[in-house]
Amino acid sequence: MSTIDASASGTFKIGGDLEVNRLGFGAMRITGKGIWGDPADPKAARETLKRLPGLGVNLIDTADSYGPYVSEDLIREVLHPYKGMVIATKGGLTRHGPDIWAPLGRPEYLRQCVLMSMRRLGVDCIDLWQLHRIDAKVPRDEQFGVIRDMQQEGLIRHVGLSEVNVEEIQAAATFFKIVTVQNLYNLGNRQSEAVLDYCTKEGIGFIPWFPLAAGELAKEGSVLSAISKKLGATDSQVALAWLLKRSPVMLPIPGTGSPDHLEENIKGASLKLSEEDFEALEHAVKN
């Protein structure tokens, strides 16, 4: 594992035309506690972002609600004009305090989300905009309809969804092409297995959020612990390697506000699991 380059994770073409290295970066952790306000260590957060291009990371996932706005603002400050990078963002959640998230899917609000993200990121078109949550209080066709309109107007290049099931993906696909789905998924939580399998079959990028969580597998003496020791790797690196091997459409986005932790994560791109180790981890958790 001498290489520290996200290109070792292989590539994937989002929407068939935006080619990225499969191991990306989640920009939620470059904000304050509770994903609220400025980061505790602004210098480290900026340095983390600054190092991404040199480490081969060309997919960054953020959201207008991270901070709120803090994450998008820092990304623009450090990385604009994003040469060779895909900046994916999300909208559709409101913030009323630390760790408080409330969906708002009114069409006029979703349009505001897109326009303001464009302004903060300094772009004329968002490469990948994802609906953070489908708002149960608003007819979903109204939410999908305004997203379709904004794509047709050239405000959004590609569209993704977050925390959805297969039926919801299929319903949205009657309005626009779904190029990514972002659901909770990791070694310790496989509740989105059916969605991952659907995305794999359809060639839809699957962005697992909270990718490094391992649940019970994180304990000393677990299957994960044994494999990590054998390979001379961290549990997080093995967890990333397992995700990357699980499906060719998998696009993990581990996040951090620490440059050192970033490099540690990127090393996971070049860790290759044997079929035996992969299967041992595959069957270690029963959902």
C-alpha positions in Angstrom: 0.0 0.0 0.0 2.7 2.5 -1.0 0.6 4.5 -3.3 -1.5 7.4 -2.0 -3.6 8.1 -5.0 -7.3 7.8 -5.4 -6.8 6.7 -9.0 -5.9 3.2 -7.6 -9.6 2.8 -6.9 -10.5 2.7 -10.6 -12.8 5.1 -12.5 -16.5 5.5 -13.1 -18.4 7.7 -15.6 -21.2 9.6 -13.8 -24.0 9.9 -16.3 -21.8 8.3 -18.9 -19.7 11.4 -19.4 -18.2 12.7 -16.1 -15.3 10.3 -15.4 -14.1 10.3 -11.8 -11.8 8.2 -9.6 -14.1 6.0 -7.6 -12.8 7.0 -4.2 -14.0 10.5 -3.6 -14.3 13.0 -0.7 -17.3 13.9 1.5 -17.1 17.5 2.6 -19.5 17.3 5.5 -16.7 17.2 8.1 -15.1 20.5 7.2 -17.7 22.2 9.2 -18.3 22.6 13.0 -19.7 20.3 15.6 -23.2 19.1 14.6 -22.3 20.0 11.0 -23.0 23.6 12.2 -20.9 26.7 11.7 -17.2 26.9 10.9 -14.8 24.1 11.5 -13.0 23.9 14.8 -9.6 24.0 12.9 -10.2 26.1 9.8 -6.5 25.8 8.7 -6.7 22.0 8.8 -10.0 22.0 6.9 -8.5 24.2 4.1 -5.3 22.2 4.0 -7.4 19.0 3.6 -9.3 20.5 0.6 -6.0 21.8 -0.8 -4.5 18.3 -0.9 -7.3 16.6 -2.7 -6.1 17.2 -6.3 -2.6 16.0 -5.6 -4.0 12.8 -4.1 -6.1 12.1 -7.2 -9.4 12.9 -5.6 -11.6 14.5 -8.3 -15.1 13.8 -6.9 -16.2 16.0 -4.0 -19.6 15.6 -2.4 -21.1 18.4 -0.4 -24.5 20.0 0.3 -25.9 23.5 1.0 -27.0 22.3 4.4 -23.4 21.4 5.6 -22.7 24.4 7.9 -25.1 25.5 6.4 -23.2 26.9 3.4 -19.8 26.6 5.1 -18.7 23.6 3.2 -19.6 25.0 -0.2 -18.0 28.3 0.6 -14.7 26.6 1.7 -14.7 24.5 -1.4 -14.9 27.5 -3.7 -12.3 29.4 -1.7 -9.8 26.7 -1.9 -10.5 24.8 -5.1 -12.3 27.1 -7.6 -12.2 26.9 -10.7 -12.2 23.1 -10.1 -10.1 22.1 -13.0 -10.7 18.4 -13.7 -12.9 18.0 -10.6 -16.6 17.2 -10.2 -18.3 19.1 -7.4 -21.5 17.3 -6.4 -23.9 19.1 -4.1 -27.3 18.5 -2.5 -30.4 20.5 -1.6 -33.7 20.0 0.0 -33.0 20.1 3.7 -33.3 23.1 6.1 -31.2 23.7 9.2 -32.4 25.1 12.5 -29.4 24.2 14.7 -26.6 21.6 15.3 -27.6 18.1 14.2 -31.1 19.3 13.2 -32.2 18.5 9.6 -35.7 19.0 8.2 -36.7 18.3 4.6 -38.4 21.0 2.5 -39.4 20.0 -1.0 -41.5 22.9 -2.1 -40.5 23.6 -5.8 -39.6 27.2 -5.1 -37.3 26.2 -2.3 -35.6 23.5 -4.4 -35.0 26.1 -7.1 -33.6 28.5 -4.5 -31.3 25.7 -3.3 -29.9 25.2 -6.8 -29.5 28.9 -7.6 -27.7 29.6 -4.3 -25.4 26.6 -4.6 -24.4 27.8 -8.1 -23.7 31.2 -6.6 -21.7 29.9 -3.7 -19.7 27.4 -5.8 -19.1 29.9 -8.5 -20.5 27.8 -11.4 -23.0 28.4 -14.2 -24.2 24.8 -14.0 -23.9 22.2 -11.2 -22.3 19.0 -12.6 -24.3 16.8 -10.2 -27.1 18.0 -8.0 -28.8 15.5 -5.7 -32.1 15.8 -3.9 -31.1 15.4 -0.2 -34.4 13.9 0.8 -37.8 13.5 -0.8 -40.1 15.6 1.4 -43.1 13.4 2.4 -45.2 16.6 2.9 -45.0 17.6 -0.7 -46.2 15.5 -3.7 -43.0 13.9 -5.0 -44.0 14.6 -8.6 -43.8 18.4 -7.8 -40.3 17.9 -6.5 -39.2 15.8 -9.5 -40.9 18.2 -11.8 -39.0 21.3 -10.8 -35.7 19.3 -10.9 -36.5 18.3 -14.4 -37.2 21.9 -15.3 -33.9 23.1 -13.9 -32.0 20.4 -15.8 -33.7 21.4 -19.0 -32.9 25.1 -18.3 -29.2 24.1 -18.0 -28.8 24.8 -14.3 -28.1 21.1 -13.5 -26.1 18.8 -15.7 -26.8 15.5 -13.9 -29.3 14.5 -11.2 -29.0 12.2 -8.2 -31.2 11.1 -5.3 -30.4 10.4 -1.6 -32.0 8.0 0.9 -34.4 6.4 -1.6 -35.8 2.9 -2.3 -36.0 1.2 -5.7 -39.6 2.3 -6.3 -38.7 5.9 -5.7 -35.8 5.7 -8.1 -38.0 4.3 -10.8 -40.7 7.0 -10.1 -38.1 9.8 -10.4 -36.7 8.2 -13.6 -39.9 9.1 -15.4 -38.9 12.8 -15.0 -35.1 12.6 -15.5 -32.2 10.2 -15.7 -30.9 9.2 -12.3 -27.1 9.0 -12.4 -26.3 8.5 -8.7 -28.0 7.3 -5.5 -26.6 8.3 -2.1 -27.8 6.0 0.7 -26.5 4.9 4.0 -24.4 1.8 3.4 -21.2 0.3 5.0 -19.7 -2.9 6.3 -21.9 -2.8 9.4 -25.1 -1.6 7.8 -26.4 -3.3 4.6 -30.0 -2.1 4.7 -29.6 -0.6 1.2 -28.5 -3.9 -0.4 -31.5 -4.0 -2.8 -30.9 -0.4 -3.9 -27.2 -1.2 -4.5 -28.0 -4.2 -6.5 -30.4 -2.2 -8.6 -27.9 0.6 -9.2 -25.2 -2.0 -10.2 -27.6 -3.5 -12.7 -28.6 -0.1 -14.1 -25.1 1.4 -14.1 -26.2 4.1 -11.6 -23.4 5.4 -9.4 -23.9 4.4 -5.7 -22.5 6.8 -3.2 -22.5 5.2 0.3 -22.6 7.8 3.0 -21.1 7.0 6.4 -18.8 4.5 4.5 -16.3 3.8 7.3 -18.8 2.7 9.9 -18.4 -1.0 10.8 -20.7 -1.5 13.8 -20.0 -4.7 15.6 -17.1 -5.5 13.2 -15.1 -2.6 14.7 -14.5 -4.6 17.9 -11.2 -6.1 18.7 -11.0 -9.8 17.7 -13.6 -9.4 14.9 -13.2 -10.6 11.4 -12.4 -7.1 10.3 -9.8 -6.6 13.0 -8.1 -9.9 12.0 -8.0 -9.0 8.3 -6.7 -5.5 9.1 -3.9 -6.9 11.2 -3.0 -9.5 8.5 -2.8 -6.9 5.8 -1.1 -4.3 7.9 -3.9 -1.9 7.3 -6.4 0.1 9.4 -10.0 -1.0 9.8 -11.1 2.0 7.8 -8.8 1.1 4.9 -10.2 -2.4 4.8 -13.7 -1.1 5.0 -13.1 1.1 1.9 -11.4 -1.7 0.0 -14.4 -3.9 0.7 -16.8 -1.3 -0.6 -14.8 -0.7 -3.7 -14.8 -4.5 -4.4 -18.5 -4.9 -3.6 -19.7 -3.2 -6.8 -18.1 -1.4 -9.8 -20.6 1.5 -9.4 -19.6 2.1 -5.8 -18.3 5.6 -5.1 -17.2 5.9 -1.5 -16.8 9.4 -0.1 -15.1 9.2 3.3 -14.9 12.7 4.9 -12.5 14.3 7.3 -11.2 17.7 8.3 -7.7 16.3 8.9 -5.0 16.2 6.2 -3.4 13.1 7.8 -6.6 11.3 8.1 -7.3 12.1 4.5 -4.1 10.5 3.3 -4.8 7.4 5.5 -8.2 7.1 3.8 -6.8 7.5 0.3 -4.3 4.6 1.0 -7.4 2.4 1.1 -7.8 2.9 -2.7 -4.7 0.7 -3.4 -5.6 -2.0 -0.9 -6.8 -5.2 -2.7 -8.8 -7.8 -0.8 -8.5 -11.5 -1.7 -11.8 -13.3 -2.5 -11.4 -15.1 0.8 -11.2 -12.0 2.9 -13.9 -10.3 0.9 -16.3 -13.2 1.5 -15.4 -13.4 5.1 -16.4 -9.7 5.5 -19.4 -10.1 3.3 -20.9 -12.8 5.6 -19.7 -11.3 8.9 -22.9 -9.1 9.2 -26.4 -10.4 8.9 -29.0 -7.7 8.4 
